Amino acid sequence: MFAIFRKELNSFLNSLVAYIVIGVFLVFVGLFTWFFDSNVLDYGYADLNNFFQLTPYIFIFLIPAITMRSFSEEFKSGTIELLFTKPLTDWQIILGKFLAIFLLILLALLPTLLYYYSVYQLGNPKGNIDSAAVIGSYLGLLLLGGVFAGIGLWASSLTDNQIVAFIFGTVICYFLYDGINQFANLFSGTTQFIINYFGLSYHYESLGRGLIDSKDVIFLLSIIFLMLFLTKLRLTAKKN
């Protein structure tokens, strides 16, 4: 597994992919957080709501862009057959690729901790920011990034066309994050709550309130496992 992890991570770092992804992400969130309408400075409150509301939508596009080549390129070039001949299980291949992508997501988020430090210092009085909500939101972003990475890997395992994998991964990410929520709004009461509960945004926003509920964490981890399991089934079918 660690051999696959190192191979995938080196392929990202030795190309422009990692730097472009991290650069684009930081530019977008930086502009919307600090400069565009309703930015932190104009808002007048010491919080990072803009950042935490915008980032999932950027992830919806950026993470499938990272994952689209994970298996599609292997299928197209035929190197997947070489991997199958190695003393590696399907799970080791999948987890190696997943962890490399997850580390890239973590590296993209690390510089944004400066936003928290800046708002903490700018608060009146200093430190007037809901740190528990920030911690919960960062945890939610990491788990959400893991879910999108799992979806992207599954989408990539379904086709040898990277563009198709990107489009399919993006559509599924959007549907599970916001599409279910939009569908739930067509109803009311208990029905709306039940439908909304199966959307990723419900659990992400719940973590962002600063109360880290194990139910939200377990739900998001379960979706990650489900996506990786679907990828495993696809690899098994590809072998036969």
C-alpha positions as CSV (number, residue, x, y, z in Angstrom):
1,M,0.0,0.0,0.0
2,F,2.8,2.5,0.9
3,A,4.5,1.8,-2.4
4,I,1.3,2.8,-4.2
5,F,1.0,5.8,-1.9
6,R,4.5,7.0,-2.6
7,K,4.1,6.4,-6.4
8,E,0.9,8.4,-6.5
9,L,2.2,11.2,-4.3
10,N,5.4,11.5,-6.3
11,S,3.4,11.6,-9.5
12,F,1.4,14.6,-8.1
13,L,4.5,16.4,-6.8
14,N,6.6,15.8,-9.8
15,S,4.0,17.3,-12.1
16,L,2.1,20.5,-12.1
17,V,-1.1,18.9,-10.9
18,A,-0.6,19.3,-7.1
19,Y,0.7,22.9,-7.4
20,I,-2.1,24.0,-9.8
21,V,-4.8,22.4,-7.6
22,I,-3.5,24.0,-4.4
23,G,-2.8,27.3,-6.1
24,V,-6.3,27.5,-7.7
25,F,-7.9,26.6,-4.4
26,L,-6.0,29.1,-2.3
27,V,-6.6,31.9,-4.9
28,F,-10.3,31.3,-5.0
29,V,-11.0,31.0,-1.3
30,G,-8.6,33.9,-0.6
31,L,-10.5,36.2,-3.0
32,F,-13.9,35.3,-1.7
33,T,-12.9,35.3,2.0
34,W,-11.0,38.6,2.0
35,F,-11.8,40.7,-1.1
36,F,-15.1,40.0,-2.8
37,D,-18.6,41.0,-1.6
38,S,-19.5,39.9,1.9
39,N,-15.9,39.3,2.8
40,V,-14.7,39.0,6.4
41,L,-13.6,42.6,6.7
42,D,-16.9,44.0,5.4
43,Y,-19.0,41.5,7.3
44,G,-17.9,43.0,10.6
45,Y,-18.0,39.7,12.5
46,A,-15.0,37.5,13.5
47,D,-15.9,34.3,11.7
48,L,-15.0,32.3,8.6
49,N,-18.5,31.5,7.4
50,N,-17.7,32.6,3.8
51,F,-14.7,30.3,3.7
52,F,-16.5,27.3,5.1
53,Q,-19.5,27.8,2.9
54,L,-17.5,28.2,-0.3
55,T,-14.9,25.5,0.1
56,P,-17.2,22.5,-0.4
57,Y,-18.3,23.8,-3.8
58,I,-14.7,24.3,-4.9
59,F,-13.9,20.8,-3.7
60,I,-16.8,19.5,-5.9
61,F,-14.8,20.5,-8.9
62,L,-11.1,20.3,-7.8
63,I,-11.1,16.8,-6.2
64,P,-12.6,15.0,-9.2
65,A,-10.0,16.8,-11.3
66,I,-7.3,15.2,-9.1
67,T,-8.9,11.8,-9.0
68,M,-10.0,11.5,-12.7
69,R,-6.7,10.0,-13.7
70,S,-6.2,7.6,-10.8
71,F,-7.6,4.5,-12.5
72,S,-8.7,5.9,-15.9
73,E,-5.1,6.4,-16.9
74,E,-4.1,3.0,-15.6
75,F,-6.8,1.4,-17.7
76,K,-6.0,3.3,-20.8
77,S,-2.3,2.7,-20.7
78,G,-2.6,-0.9,-19.6
79,T,-0.5,-0.4,-16.4
80,I,-3.4,-1.7,-14.3
81,E,-2.5,-5.2,-15.6
82,L,1.0,-4.7,-14.2
83,L,-0.4,-3.7,-10.8
84,F,-2.6,-6.8,-10.8
85,T,0.5,-8.9,-11.2
86,K,2.2,-7.4,-8.2
87,P,1.8,-8.8,-4.7
88,L,-0.8,-6.2,-3.9
89,T,-4.4,-6.6,-2.9
90,D,-7.2,-4.5,-4.4
91,W,-7.6,-2.7,-1.1
92,Q,-3.9,-1.9,-0.9
93,I,-4.0,-0.3,-4.4
94,I,-7.2,1.6,-3.6
95,L,-6.0,2.8,-0.1
96,G,-2.6,3.8,-1.5
97,K,-4.2,6.1,-4.1
98,F,-6.9,7.4,-1.7
99,L,-4.3,8.4,1.0
100,A,-2.2,10.2,-1.5
101,I,-5.2,12.3,-2.6
102,F,-6.3,12.8,1.0
103,L,-2.8,14.1,1.8
104,L,-3.0,16.5,-1.1
105,I,-6.3,17.8,0.3
106,L,-4.7,18.3,3.7
107,L,-1.8,20.2,2.2
108,A,-4.3,22.5,0.4
109,L,-6.1,23.2,3.6
110,L,-3.1,23.8,5.9
111,P,-2.3,27.3,4.5
112,T,-5.8,28.4,5.3
113,L,-5.1,28.2,9.0
114,L,-3.6,31.6,8.5
115,Y,-7.2,32.8,7.9
116,Y,-8.1,31.6,11.4
117,Y,-5.1,33.2,12.9
118,S,-5.8,36.5,11.1
119,V,-9.4,36.6,12.2
120,Y,-8.4,35.7,15.7
121,Q,-6.0,38.6,15.8
122,L,-8.5,41.0,14.2
123,G,-11.3,40.2,16.6
124,N,-12.5,42.8,19.1
125,P,-11.5,41.8,21.6
126,K,-8.7,39.7,20.3
127,G,-9.7,36.1,20.1
128,N,-13.4,36.8,19.7
129,I,-14.0,33.9,17.3
130,D,-15.9,30.6,17.8
131,S,-12.8,28.3,17.8
132,A,-15.0,25.2,18.4
133,A,-17.0,26.0,15.3
134,V,-13.8,26.5,13.3
135,I,-12.3,23.1,14.5
136,G,-15.6,21.3,13.7
137,S,-15.7,23.0,10.2
138,Y,-12.1,21.9,9.4
139,L,-12.9,18.4,10.5
140,G,-16.0,18.5,8.3
141,L,-13.9,19.7,5.4
142,L,-11.4,16.9,5.8
143,L,-14.1,14.3,6.0
144,L,-16.0,15.9,3.1
145,G,-12.8,15.9,1.1
146,G,-12.4,12.2,1.8
147,V,-15.9,11.5,0.6
148,F,-15.3,13.4,-2.6
149,A,-11.9,11.6,-3.1
150,G,-13.7,8.3,-2.7
151,I,-16.4,9.3,-5.2
152,G,-13.7,10.4,-7.6
153,L,-11.8,7.2,-7.3
154,W,-15.0,5.2,-8.0
155,A,-15.8,7.4,-11.0
156,S,-12.3,6.9,-12.3
157,S,-12.6,3.1,-12.0
158,L,-15.7,3.1,-14.2
159,T,-14.0,4.4,-17.4
160,D,-10.7,4.8,-19.2
161,N,-11.8,8.3,-20.2
162,Q,-10.5,10.9,-17.8
163,I,-13.0,13.6,-18.9
164,V,-16.0,11.2,-18.4
165,A,-14.6,10.3,-15.0
166,F,-14.3,14.0,-14.0
167,I,-17.8,14.8,-15.2
168,F,-19.4,11.8,-13.5
169,G,-17.4,12.4,-10.3
170,T,-18.4,16.1,-10.2
171,V,-22.1,15.3,-10.8
172,I,-22.2,12.7,-8.0
173,C,-20.3,15.0,-5.6
174,Y,-22.8,17.8,-6.2
175,F,-25.8,15.6,-5.9
176,L,-24.8,14.1,-2.6
177,Y,-23.7,17.4,-1.2
178,D,-26.3,19.9,-2.4
179,G,-28.7,18.0,-4.7
180,I,-30.3,16.0,-1.9
181,N,-30.7,19.1,0.1
182,Q,-32.5,20.9,-2.8
183,F,-34.7,17.9,-3.3
184,A,-35.6,17.8,0.4
185,N,-36.8,21.4,0.2
186,L,-39.7,20.2,-2.0
187,F,-41.1,18.6,1.1
188,S,-41.7,19.7,4.7
189,G,-41.7,18.4,8.2
190,T,-40.4,14.9,8.9
191,T,-40.1,13.9,5.3
192,Q,-37.9,16.9,4.6
193,F,-35.7,16.1,7.6
194,I,-35.3,12.4,6.6
195,I,-34.3,13.2,3.1
196,N,-32.0,16.0,4.1
197,Y,-30.3,13.7,6.7
198,F,-28.9,11.6,3.8
199,G,-27.2,14.7,2.2
200,L,-23.6,15.5,3.0
201,S,-24.3,19.1,3.6
202,Y,-26.5,18.3,6.6
203,H,-23.7,16.5,8.4
204,Y,-21.0,19.0,7.3
205,E,-23.0,21.9,8.6
206,S,-23.8,20.1,11.8
207,L,-20.0,19.7,12.5
208,G,-19.6,23.4,11.7
209,R,-21.7,24.3,14.6
210,G,-18.9,23.3,16.9
211,L,-20.6,20.2,18.5
212,I,-18.7,17.3,17.0
213,D,-21.4,14.5,17.1
214,S,-20.1,11.0,16.5
215,K,-23.2,10.4,14.3
216,D,-22.0,12.9,11.7
217,V,-18.5,11.6,11.7
218,I,-19.6,8.0,11.4
219,F,-22.0,8.9,8.6
220,L,-19.3,10.6,6.5
221,L,-16.8,7.8,7.2
222,S,-19.4,5.3,6.1
223,I,-19.8,7.1,2.8
224,I,-16.1,7.1,2.3
225,F,-16.0,3.3,2.9
226,L,-19.0,2.8,0.6
227,M,-17.2,4.6,-2.2
228,L,-14.0,2.7,-1.7
229,F,-15.9,-0.6,-1.5
230,L,-17.6,0.2,-4.8
231,T,-14.2,0.9,-6.3
232,K,-13.0,-2.4,-5.0
233,L,-15.9,-4.2,-6.7
234,R,-15.1,-2.5,-9.9
235,L,-11.4,-3.6,-9.7
236,T,-12.5,-7.2,-9.0
237,A,-14.8,-7.2,-12.0
238,K,-12.0,-5.7,-14.1
239,K,-9.8,-8.7,-13.2
240,N,-12.4,-11.2,-14.4
